[in-house]
Each structure stands twice: as structure tokens, then as C-alpha cells.
Amino acid sequence: MRISQWLLLLLVAWGAFGPGRSAWGDDTYPTRIKPLLRERCYSCHGALKQEAGLRLDTVDLMLRGGDAGPVVVAGSADESELLARVSTADPFDRMPPEHEGELFTAEQVALLRDWIAAGAPAPPDEAPERDPAEHWAFQAIVRPPVPMIEGAANPIDAFIARKHAELGLVPQGEADRLLLLRRLSIDLIGLPPTLEEIADTQGDASPDWYDRAVDRLLDDPRHGERWARHWMDIWRYSDWWGLGEQLRNSQPHIWHWRDWIVEALNADLPYDEMVRSMLAADELYPNDLDRLRASGFLARNYFLFNRHQWMDETVEHVSKAFLGLTTNCAKCHDHKYDPISQADYYRMRAFFEPYHVRLDVVPGEADLGRDGIPRAFDGVPETPTYLFIRGEERNPATSNPLVPDLPEILRFKPLEIEPVVLPVEAWQPERRPWVAEAYRRAALETLEAAEAKLADARGAIDATCRDGADAAGPDETTEEARLTLLVTERNRDAAEAELRSIERRIAAMQAAWDRDDQTDVEEADALAERAVAAAREAARAEREAKVAQARLALAEAELKLARAAEGDREAAGKAVESARAALDEAVKGAEEPGDRFTPLVGAKWTPTRFLNSGQDDPAIPFLPQSTGRRSALADWITDARNPLTARVAVNHVWTRHFGTPLVPTVFDFGRNGQPPTHPDLLDWLAAELIEHDWSLKHLHRLIVRSDAYRRSSGMADAEGNLAIDPDNRFLWRRDPIRIESQAVRDAVLSLAGTLDPGLGGPPVPKAEQEGSARRSLYFFHSNNERNRFLTMFDEALVKECYRRAQSIVPQQALALSNSHLVLDASPRIAARIAGAMADQGHEADDDEAFLRMAFVLILGSEPSDAEAAAGLRAIDDWKALEDSSQDQDSLAFAREQLIWVLLNHTDFVTLR
């Protein structure tokens, strides 16, 4: 080839691949270089922040450079400061800083070098990042106009239909009535419709049958149970767990919060009020035990050993659950994507810094080990909040304590924090009238039980004496019998003494309150004298009760000695000596009781061990004033001007109705999350929620009445739609939804007629769950204890579950095939269907009617001709099996097998 030809080729190459073009791939920069820089560099050198005046979000900006000049020299990698900074071994010059993000790999450095050497080519229309303040989720919620679409009566359908028209999508028709009824029933109350409800629906020719079904199900108390479980996923509900009996996480009796959620949803308590109550009920409703249950949301975050972990989880999940923000990403450094600084993270923490957890006595139960309301309270208001340098707990910036505040981009109104003066019963909960009554009642019940036991013991001795009168006189009863009677007498005496002690302490506490509350100076001296006298009586009664307890302990020790075998008598004898010494000490203490006594408690602080001493930390007092920080935060979160709260709530509700969210990243509405598929619809629904007093039932009603919700999930004649939108992002059909674990188990019990309809109450312990007929909502559920069957079907994780995972594994099929739950339910379901057949006038041996009812009840659809034929053949085959039914009627056996098969059908665990 001549030199002139080489030159010509070189000129052509220069024209094709000169500055701004690349011979090694036009897509390298947008697909490989730019995403790398976005991940590693934009947080400090993009629209969010411009360290050293430098931006790297376009090639033009790199060529322009920052305060120190250009960082990229096209065609010269060695002269490009960007390459030097990402490849240097010097930790002081290397970018990004090690604590800010992952370093560039050798392969990535080489890629960057080659790109610069090739002239740093980029698309000619490359645009810089948009201002973070313009991000869609940070914009005020403005109700968009509803598109004028013919035939779209529901605004939801109008927004969706507009997109269909733009893309040329043709929506599927309405689902079959039976499928709709099953979908609606499981969706709104978590249970399939009964045969009676199915029959009523099939016989209802009125056009408003569906609307009436919606209203009936929303008014059903089981609606609260169904949707409580959804919100409990999001709000991280968990029963307590720890090591053995040591409480380390969450709280005992946290089920009161669960019951509050159920009741709030059934009563359609506005969502904004629910949020305010969960964050600050102790400041907003300090004496309302029903509302105080809501602050179980905060009590659940309790952690015995580490205050920082407790606070971190609180900040993270308040932000994710209510605001859809990953504020936790700013713990160690400024957020890489959102305008949330590291200081903002700790300012958010400062809202929660003062709060601790306590248990409040409930009416009728004085023993907090048996029951109590776990709730938040501000106990350490003076505790400062420090920024941890690089997020390291050991490195707090103590010179600059931070106060509660909000990210600047979300300060749509001034933050106003006003301390809350609490009613005296809130910080002296023993004053609540039910507290004294609970202690009195408990003591009285103990006394009644002791008297009954004593009467039984005396009756037994009298009977023994009568029966042995011919052989020996009544004085010849054994020493053991005498001591047994003595123990029961001492037990009665101790119970009487304890009741007296309770009564005297109640009186003394009341006298002290009367003294403290007195404003009349003339009465003050007299009240003070009465208080002192009452305290002395209380102290004497308490010490007498201790003497009675010591006498009981001595009698019990003597009885054990009398019963002891020869080899155990020495130890038993020492126990008697110890008990006698304790009695002497108690008697001595009662001789000069003084005026100090143990007051009855109306609440108890849940101890922490932050100091690593091996002992509980010093007790946190209940104070007469709360900081008001959390109520101010709650007011800001639930303000109608907050651009996030309503959008996040709507997205969660939509997700559980449709199976797919409007915003795919359900807990990240920030710049690193995915944008909404239907932004106008999301904003319209958010505005609708706010303007209808945050009514969740209104939102449910609106969604389930839409054509979009009622569509068929089938794909017949949908080739054109599949070519345009194969993933159904634009809702031209209904997506089948996998039913979550609780609904699977509850549906089996409901179909069998054995589901316990009772609402609320303590959780079912793990050891009792297999035989329990309660709804799965009420099972004890913690990080350490999870029901195996429920876990098999993707149970909620207690540490984080904003959207449940969905898996298909062989163990699920095995669980449905072999579990006692299904095996026990099958004959009951068959018997119920047989009873319904008789009620409807079918012959007892009408297998075709049985099969049809079974399909309708269990799967929510009529069997196809092929399914009916196969089912009838299977019934005949099961009837013909030798020895298969043992002592059972072959027809009943065959029908039970059919039920068992249908419970293992994919459609049973799927909402079509």
C-alpha cells in the first residue's frame, strides 16, 4: 500500500474517530465510564455537591475542571488529574477517600485510562445531573387533573387508560365473578369466601353486588387483622427476643401494639393520626392507655446492650417506613445521592435521643411480668447528640452537640419544638386509680386461694382422723400432716399480712399525694402529719408481712426436712436453720419499722446495660415534662405539605393490592431509587388520601372498585400487549399474586371451619402453635422464634420487611402435602361440602356436584371440562383402591383425597 493511501486512511479515521468519537466503542462512556463515576464520584462532584468547585457529571465539566483546573485532558491520560487521583497509592490523595466509598479496581483504572487516551469521547447531547431539589419526590403534592377518558369512571382507570392509549395497549376484560369474589375477600380480610357467600354472590343479579361486597368486607373486623399484618411488616413488628430468659430486643407484651393496629384500622383511624400516635402518643395522649399502645412502634426498637444500635435502627426505619428515605446512608458521611448531610442524620437522631422504654400497669393486673403496656417516654432529656466522625461510635465530635432539625430541602415550615408538661399521673403512674385496685385485687385473690387451700387441708386431716378413729385417736396424726397444715396456715397468714400491707401502702401513698397537691398553707401542716403517720403504718404493715413470709418459709423448710430422705436431711436441716435466722432478722426489723416503705409501682423502666458493667444501668426516672421533640417530628411528618408521607403510604397500599408498587423502590424515594411508573396517578392518590382525612378505607375502596383492580389476569389474545409491555408495567392485565404465609395457613383453617374468630390477646407460644386454631397474626414471632410452616412460605423478617420476598422451593410443596394442618383439614372441608350439598338438594353420592363445589370453594373458579373429567376419574380411582380407606367409607376417602389435591394446587396459593 502506498504512503498516500495510508495517509488517506488516517485522515478518514481522524474524521470518524477524532475528538468526541471513539474507535473502541461509542457506548463505552455512557454504559461503563459514566455509571462508574456516578457510583464513586458524583456524591462529592455532581449536582449534590461540588468539592473544590469540581463536577464530573459530564465530560464538558471534566474538561472545564474545578478550582485547580481541568481534571481530564482529552487524549492524554498522563496529564489527567482524574486518573492520577483514582490510581495513586497515597491514601491522602487517592479518590474517593476510603471512608467515602469503594476504590477503583485496576481494571477500572485501565478502562478510564483507555477512554481518556481515546480522546474522552462522549455523546454530544450529554446533560448534567438535575438539581436534587427538582427530584420528583421532593416536590409538593399537587393533585393533577384527571384525564378525560371515555368509559373511565374511576380516576385510577383514567390515568391508566391514558397510558394505554399512548402505547396502543388494549386492557383485558373483567375477571370472572367467582375469581373477583375470592380476590376481594382474601385481599380485604385475608380469608376466602364461604360457600354461603359464594352462593349469595352467584344468585345476586343486581349491578351493585360488587360494591356491596366491598363495603361488607371493609366493615368486617377481620379487615383490621388482614391489613395489620401488612403494616406490621413495614413497621417491623416483633415479639421480644434475647438469650434464654434475658430480654435483649423489643419488649414483652408488645402484642398490645399489634392489637392497637388492628383496632385502628377497623375504626379507620386516619393514617396521619396513626403515625403521630406511634411516634409521640406519650406526649399527645399521656394518660390514654389505648393510645399509648401505639408507641410500641418505638418500644420495639429497644436493645439491651447498645444505645447507638437502638438509635440507628430508629432513625433508619422511621425514615424508610414513613418518608421513603434512606437516611441511614448518611450515618458515616453525607448521603451519596440525596441532599441529606451526615449532620442531618444525627439531627434526626436528636429527636429520639431522650426516649427510653417502660411498662405501664394495666387495669386488673399488677404483675408486669404477666401483662403491661410497653411504651416510650422521654427519660434523659439532657443527653447530647454528637456526630460520630466517619460513623465511628468511639469518635464523637463532642465539641459540637447537635439539636433536632430537618434536612434543608424538606423544611417547608419552621420546626417548632415545645416541651410538654405532663399530667401528674403520666410521670407518677401509681396515681392512676386502676393501679391500686389491681394490687388490691391481686392480694385479695391470693388470700382467697390461700383460705381455700387451708380449708381443703383441714378437711383432709379431719377425714383422715375419722377414717382412722377405730385404730387410733385423732391425736395420732403424723408429723408430716401437722407440718403440711402448718404450711397452709402460714400461707394464709402471709396472704392476710400482704393484703394489709397493700392497703396501708395505698393509704400512705394517697396521704403523701394529698400533702404534695395541697396549695392551702393552713392545711399543709395537718396533711404532712397525716402523711407521716400513714407512712409509719405502711412501714409497720410491710415489715409484718415480711415476718409472715419468713414464718411461711420456715414452715416450708421444716416440711421438706420431714419429707427428706436420709441422704438429704443434712442439707434440709441447714435450710431450716437459714430460714429460722431469716425469721429472726424479719422480727427484729419489725420492732422498729420507721416510716420508709416500698411504694406500689404503676410503671417500670425497662433496664439497659449500655455501661458494660454486667449489671443494669442506673434507673431512668419518670419526669414531669417531656421534650416535645417527637411530637414536633410527628407533626412535620404528617403535615399535608410533606411531599413524602402520603406518597409512601399510597405506594404501600397499592403494592399489596396489585402485587407490584407504583414506585418499585418502596423504601427509597430518593435519587438512587426508581421513579414511579405512573407519577400522576401516584400524586392524585396521595392528594386524595390527604383530602379525605387520611382515610385508608377510602383508599382501599377507591382502588378495589377500579377496573384495573378487577381485570382478568389471563393472557388470551394478548400477543399485541405482550409485544409492547411484556412485564405489564402499565397494568393492561391483572398480575397474579402469591398469597403470603399467614393467609395460606388461615385459609386452610377457614375452609375447614376451625379458625378461631377471636380478636386480640397475647401471642400463641411457639410450642402451642401447631395445634392452635388462632389466626397466624397472633403467633409469637421474633427474630429467634418463627413458625416453621409460615417461614416456608416467605414469612416477614422482623429486622426489615418493606416488601416480602417470594420464593418457589420444593419444601413448600412438601409442607402443603404432608403437614398436619392440611391433612387434618381435608376431611373437615369434605364434610362441610357434603353438608352444603345436602342443603342444596344434591344427592349424597353426586360426585360431579361435590367436585364443582370443591373447585369453587378452594380455588375460586369453576372446573374446566378437562379438569372435571380428570377429577371424576381420580375420585373413581380412589374409591377403587384396596385397603386405602381402612375403616373409612370409600366415598369419603376419595373426596378427602380430592380436597388434599386442590389444597396443593398452585391456584390455592395464588390470587388470580
C-alpha positions, 0 to 999 in steps of 0.5 A, spaced: 500 500 500 502 506 498 504 512 503 498 516 500 493 511 501 495 510 508 495 517 509 488 517 506 486 512 511 488 516 517 485 522 515 478 518 514 479 515 521 481 522 524 474 524 521 470 518 524 474 517 530 477 524 532 475 528 538 468 526 541 468 519 537 471 513 539 474 507 535 473 502 541 466 503 542 461 509 542 457 506 548 463 505 552 462 512 556 455 512 557 454 504 559 461 503 563 465 510 564 459 514 566 455 509 571 462 508 574 463 515 576 456 516 578 457 510 583 464 513 586 464 520 584 458 524 583 456 524 591 462 529 592 462 532 584 455 532 581 449 536 582 449 534 590 455 537 591 461 540 588 468 539 592 473 544 590 468 547 585 469 540 581 463 536 577 464 530 573 457 529 571 459 530 564 465 530 560 464 538 558 465 539 566 471 534 566 474 538 561 472 545 564 475 542 571 474 545 578 478 550 582 485 547 580 483 546 573 481 541 568 481 534 571 481 530 564 485 532 558 482 529 552 487 524 549 492 524 554 491 520 560 498 522 563 496 529 564 489 527 567 488 529 574 482 524 574 486 518 573 492 520 577 487 521 583 483 514 582 490 510 581 495 513 586 497 509 592 497 515 597 491 514 601 491 522 602 490 523 595 487 517 592 479 518 590 474 517 593 477 517 600 476 510 603 471 512 608 467 515 602 466 509 598 469 503 594 476 504 590 477 503 583 479 496 581 485 496 576 481 494 571 477 500 572 483 504 572 485 501 565 478 502 562 478 510 564 485 510 562 483 507 555 477 512 554 481 518 556 487 516 551 481 515 546 480 522 546 474 522 552 469 521 547 462 522 549 455 523 546 454 530 544 447 531 547 450 529 554 446 533 560 448 534 567 445 531 573 438 535 575 438 539 581 436 534 587 431 539 589 427 538 582 427 530 584 420 528 583 419 526 590 421 532 593 416 536 590 409 538 593 403 534 592 399 537 587 393 533 585 393 533 577 387 533 573 384 527 571 384 525 564 378 525 560 377 518 558 371 515 555 368 509 559 373 511 565 369 512 571 374 511 576 380 516 576 385 510 577 382 507 570 383 514 567 390 515 568 391 508 566 387 508 560 391 514 558 397 510 558 394 505 554 392 509 549 399 512 548 402 505 547 396 502 543 395 497 549 388 494 549 386 492 557 383 485 558 376 484 560 373 483 567 375 477 571 370 472 572 365 473 578 367 467 582 375 469 581 373 477 583 369 474 589 375 470 592 380 476 590 376 481 594 375 477 600 382 474 601 385 481 599 380 485 604 380 480 610 385 475 608 380 469 608 376 466 602 369 466 601 364 461 604 360 457 600 354 461 603 357 467 600 359 464 594 352 462 593 349 469 595 354 472 590 352 467 584 344 468 585 345 476 586 343 479 579 343 486 581 349 491 578 351 493 585 353 486 588 360 488 587 360 494 591 356 491 596 361 486 597 366 491 598 363 495 603 361 488 607 368 486 607 371 493 609 366 493 615 368 486 617 373 486 623 377 481 620 379 487 615 383 490 621 387 483 622 388 482 614 391 489 613 395 489 620 399 484 618 401 488 612 403 494 616 406 490 621 411 488 616 413 495 614 413 497 621 417 491 623 413 488 628 416 483 633 415 479 639 421 480 644 427 476 643 434 475 647 438 469 650 434 464 654 430 468 659 434 475 658 430 480 654 435 483 649 430 486 643 423 489 643 419 488 649 414 483 652 407 484 651 408 488 645 402 484 642 398 490 645 401 494 639 399 489 634 392 489 637 392 497 637 393 496 629 388 492 628 383 496 632 385 502 628 384 500 622 377 497 623 375 504 626 379 507 620 383 511 624 386 516 619 393 514 617 396 521 619 393 520 626 396 513 626 403 515 625 403 521 630 400 516 635 406 511 634 411 516 634 409 521 640 402 518 643 406 519 650 406 526 649 399 527 645 395 522 649 399 521 656 394 518 660 390 514 654 392 507 655 389 505 648 393 510 645 399 509 648 399 502 645 401 505 639 408 507 641 410 500 641 412 502 634 418 505 638 418 500 644 420 495 639 426 498 637 429 497 644 436 493 645 439 491 651 446 492 650 447 498 645 444 505 645 447 507 638 444 500 635 437 502 638 438 509 635 440 507 628 435 502 627 430 508 629 432 513 625 433 508 619 426 505 619 422 511 621 425 514 615 424 508 610 417 506 613 414 513 613 418 518 608 421 513 603 428 515 605 434 512 606 437 516 611 441 511 614 446 512 608 448 518 611 450 515 618 458 515 616 458 521 611 453 525 607 448 521 603 451 519 596 445 521 592 440 525 596 441 532 599 441 529 606 448 531 610 451 526 615 449 532 620 442 531 618 442 524 620 444 525 627 439 531 627 434 526 626 437 522 631 436 528 636 429 527 636 429 520 639 435 521 643 431 522 650 426 516 649 427 510 653 422 504 654 417 502 660 411 498 662 405 501 664 400 497 669 394 495 666 387 495 669 386 488 673 393 486 673 399 488 677 404 483 675 408 486 669 411 480 668 404 477 666 401 483 662 403 491 661 403 496 656 410 497 653 411 504 651 416 510 650 417 516 654 422 521 654 427 519 660 434 523 659 432 529 656 439 532 657 443 527 653 447 530 647 447 528 640 454 528 637 456 526 630 460 520 630 466 522 625 466 517 619 460 513 623 465 511 628 461 510 635 468 511 639 469 518 635 464 523 637 465 530 635 463 532 642 465 539 641 459 540 637 452 537 640 447 537 635 439 539 636 433 536 632 432 539 625 430 537 618 434 536 612 434 543 608 430 541 602 424 538 606 423 544 611 417 547 608 415 550 615 419 552 621 420 546 626 417 548 632 419 544 638 415 545 645 416 541 651 410 538 654 408 538 661 405 532 663 399 530 667 401 528 674 399 521 673 403 520 666 410 521 670 407 518 677 403 512 674 401 509 681 396 515 681 392 512 676 386 509 680 386 502 676 393 501 679 391 500 686 385 496 685 389 491 681 394 490 687 388 490 691 385 485 687 391 481 686 392 480 694 385 479 695 385 473 690 391 470 693 388 470 700 382 467 697 386 461 694 390 461 700 383 460 705 381 455 700 387 451 700 387 451 708 380 449 708 381 443 703 387 441 708 383 441 714 378 437 711 383 432 709 386 431 716 379 431 719 377 425 714 383 422 715 382 422 723 375 419 722 377 414 717 382 412 722 378 413 729 377 405 730 385 404 730 387 410 733 385 417 736 385 423 732 391 425 736 395 420 732 396 424 726 403 424 723 408 429 723 408 430 716 400 432 716 401 437 722 407 440 718 403 440 711 397 444 715 402 448 718 404 450 711 397 452 709 396 456 715 402 460 714 400 461 707 394 464 709 397 468 714 402 471 709 396 472 704 392 476 710 399 480 712 400 482 704 393 484 703 394 489 709 400 491 707 397 493 700 392 497 703 396 501 708 401 502 702 395 505 698 393 509 704 400 512 705 401 513 698 394 517 697 396 521 704 403 523 701 399 525 694 394 529 698 400 533 702 404 534 695 397 537 691 395 541 697 396 549 695 392 551 702 398 553 707 393 552 713 392 545 711 399 543 709 401 542 716 395 537 718 396 533 711 404 532 712 402 529 719 397 525 716 402 523 711 407 521 716 403 517 720 400 513 714 407 512 712 409 509 719 403 504 718 405 502 711 412 501 714 409 497 720 404 493 715 410 491 710 415 489 715 409 484 718 408 481 712 415 480 711 415 476 718 409 472 715 413 470 709 419 468 713 414 464 718 411 461 711 418 459 709 420 456 715 414 452 715 416 450 708 423 448 710 421 444 716 416 440 711 421 438 706 426 436 712 420 431 714 419 429 707 427 428 706 430 422 705 436 420 709 441 422 704 438 429 704 436 431 711 443 434 712 442 439 707 434 440 709 436 441 716 441 447 714 435 450 710 431 450 716 436 453 720 437 459 714 430 460 714 429 460 722 435 466 722 431 469 716 425 469 721 429 472 726 432 478 722 424 479 719 422 480 727 427 484 729 426 489 723 419 489 725 420 492 732 422 498 729 419 499 722 420 507 721 416 510 716 420 508 709 416 503 705 416 500 698 411 504 694 406 500 689 409 501 682 404 503 676 410 503 671 417 500 670 423 502 666 425 497 662 433 496 664 439 497 659 446 495 660 449 500 655 455 501 661 458 494 660 458 493 667 454 486 667 449 489 671 443 494 669 444 501 668 442 506 673 434 507 673 431 512 668 426 516 672 419 518 670 419 526 669 414 531 669 415 534 662 417 531 656 421 534 650 416 535 645 421 533 640 417 527 637 411 530 637 414 536 633 417 530 628 410 527 628 407 533 626 412 535 620 411 528 618 404 528 617 403 535 615 399 535 608 405 539 605 410 533 606 411 531 599 413 524 602 408 521 607 402 520 603 406 518 597 409 512 601 403 510 604 399 510 597 405 506 594 404 501 600 397 500 599 397 499 592 403 494 592 399 489 596 393 490 592 396 489 585 402 485 587 407 490 584 408 498 587 407 504 583 414 506 585 418 499 585 423 502 590 418 502 596 423 504 601 427 509 597 424 515 594 430 518 593 435 519 587 438 512 587 431 509 587 426 508 581 421 513 579 414 511 579 411 508 573 405 512 573 407 519 577 400 522 576 396 517 578 401 516 584 400 524 586 392 524 585 392 518 590 396 521 595 392 528 594 386 524 595 388 520 601 390 527 604 383 530 602 379 525 605 382 525 612 387 520 611 382 515 610 385 508 608 378 505 607 377 510 602 383 508 599 382 501 599 375 502 596 377 507 591 382 502 588 378 495 589 372 498 585 377 500 579 377 496 573 384 495 573 383 492 580 378 487 577 381 485 570 382 478 568 389 476 569 389 471 563 393 472 557 388 470 551 389 474 545 394 478 548 400 477 543 399 485 541 400 487 549 405 482 550 409 485 544 409 492 547 409 491 555 411 484 556 412 485 564 405 489 564 408 495 567 402 499 565 397 494 568 393 492 561 392 485 565 391 483 572 398 480 575 397 474 579 399 474 586 402 469 591 398 469 597 403 470 603 404 465 609 399 467 614 393 467 609 395 460 606 395 457 613 388 461 615 385 459 609 386 452 610 383 453 617 377 457 614 375 452 609 375 447 614 371 451 619 376 451 625 379 458 625 378 461 631 374 468 630 377 471 636 380 478 636 386 480 640 390 477 646 397 475 647 401 471 642 400 463 641 407 460 644 411 457 639 410 450 642 402 451 642 402 453 635 401 447 631 395 445 634 392 452 635 386 454 631 388 462 632 389 466 626 397 466 624 397 474 626 397 472 633 403 467 633 409 469 637 414 471 632 421 474 633 427 474 630 429 467 634 422 464 634 418 463 627 413 458 625 416 453 621 410 452 616 409 460 615 417 461 614 416 456 608 412 460 605 416 467 605 414 469 612 416 477 614 423 478 617 422 482 623 429 486 622 426 489 615 420 487 611 418 493 606 416 488 601 416 480 602 420 476 598 417 470 594 420 464 593 418 457 589 422 451 593 420 444 593 419 444 601 413 448 600 410 443 596 412 438 601 409 442 607 402 443 603 402 435 602 404 432 608 403 437 614 398 436 619 394 442 618 392 440 611 391 433 612 387 434 618 383 439 614 381 435 608 376 431 611 373 437 615 372 441 608 369 434 605 364 434 610 362 441 610 361 440 602 357 434 603 353 438 608 352 444 603 350 439 598 345 436 602 342 443 603 342 444 596 338 438 594 344 434 591 344 427 592 349 424 597 353 420 592 353 426 586 360 426 585 360 431 579 356 436 584 361 435 590 367 436 585 364 443 582 363 445 589 370 443 591 373 447 585 369 453 587 370 453 594 378 452 594 380 455 588 375 460 586 373 458 579 369 453 576 372 446 573 374 446 566 371 440 562 378 437 562 379 438 569 372 435 571 373 429 567 380 428 570 377 429 577 371 424 576 376 419 574 381 420 580 375 420 585 373 413 581 380 411 582 380 412 589 374 409 591 377 403 587 383 402 591 384 396 596 385 397 603 386 405 602 380 407 606 381 402 612 375 403 616 373 409 612 367 409 607 370 409 600 366 415 598 369 419 603 376 417 602 376 419 595 373 426 596 378 427 602 383 425 597 380 430 592 380 436 597 388 434 599 389 435 591 386 442 590 389 444 597 396 443 593 394 446 587 398 452 585 391 456 584 390 455 592 396 459 593 395 464 588 390 470 587 388 470 580 
